[in-house]
Amino acid sequence: MGETLLEVRGLSKRYDGFRALKKVDLSLQTGHVKGIMGPNGAGKSTLLRLLAGELEVTSGSVVFAGRAVRELSVDRTSNLGISYMPQRPSVFPALTVEENVRGAAQTSLILNRTEDEPSVKTLLDLVGLGKRARVRAVELPFGEKRLLDLAMALATKPRLLLADEPTAGVDRGSAETILGLLRDLSSPDSRGDFGLEGLIFTEHDREVLFEFPDEIGFLHAGELIVEDVPEQVKRHELVRNYLADQRNFEDFKGDGGKDA
């Protein structure tokens, strides 16, 4: 087992009396991938945003690479090596693809002027947007916007990437590209310039959830119910019920949404 990259203890988030996250404990070892699953409203996005510094922690501790990061801003956590890919595209529509990526890199103080052009080009080629560099982001289809989101998150050269439903709503080709990149970049055998030491992602797709990560955490009503290897998580009663409900909903949609 590798060293502990991220250690979270008693992490809670409260909004005006509503507790969105309740004393969550989790850890991530260097070189590992963790999937976070659960129903809508379970607290998955809240968890990632707290880890990224986008939300203020109500209580609990977050230690990344041996350093407490609970009170740090997004910019500070980014400079320490944590990057966040939000659930919805967060690109600047009026800027070109390369301007979006360069802005993300320079904001986090990762690239200087001499490194800028080659690093941006390498990253755009990596995510398959090299030929779209001069296109304005507003003109990209949704799948390419998500690839641009990923490129912007990687532009900070993070050690840990937090990806919130990275393939939700995208076409199959873009989804396969995104998942392939995340697999490659988080593999110990494929570090490269933008290789990751750890990845935490949320997802609803069962195939992705149970085939990709080393461990899975299941959130329900703000509580981390179980955290284990995929085969063990599958056996938990609440997880089985969640997956059954998901399957029934997909079957319902497949019937055109008509009552039986």
Order of alpha helices (4+ residues) and beta strands (2+ residues): beta-beta-beta-alpha-beta-beta-alpha-beta-alpha-alpha-alpha-beta-alpha-beta-alpha-beta-beta-alpha-alpha
